[in-house]
């Protein structure tokens, strides 16, 4: 028969291995690194993360005007910072 030390080692492995595995998998950083990306691949982005594109001509023109205003505003702010 196996010795007492072997039985204690086996018992320790049976108890500590699942606890260690759950601690490793349950880590927030591990979940964000591996599970979140795979989840987006299979299910797509959430509704609040996706951008709704305009379909009409007026909607497209309005979106282009908005983007132009934002670009010019950023450019103006950058120019002001450079002059200071």
C-alpha positions, 0 to 999 in steps of 0.5 A, spaced: 500 500 500 501 507 498 504 511 504 501 516 508 505 521 505 502 519 498 495 519 500 496 526 503 499 529 497 493 526 493 488 529 497 492 536 497 492 535 489 484 533 489 482 539 493 487 545 491 487 543 484 480 545 482 481 551 487 487 554 483 484 553 477 477 556 479 482 562 481 486 562 475 480 562 470 475 567 475 481 572 474 478 579 471 484 580 467 484 573 464 477 573 462 477 580 459 483 578 455 481 571 452 473 570 453 471 578 451 474 577 445 471 571 443 465 573 445 465 579 441 467 574 435 461 569 436 455 574 438 458 581 435 458 587 439 453 590 443 448 595 441 451 600 445 458 599 442 455 599 435 454 605 430 448 606 426 449 608 419 445 613 416 441 610 410 438 616 406 442 621 402 440 627 408 442 622 413 449 621 410 450 629 408 448 630 416 453 625 418 459 628 414 457 635 416 458 633 423 464 629 422 467 635 418 465 640 424 468 635 429 475 635 425 475 642 424 474 643 432 479 639 433 484 642 428 482 649 431 484 646 438 490 644 436 492 650 433 490 654 439 495 649 443 501 650 438 500 658 439 501 658 446 
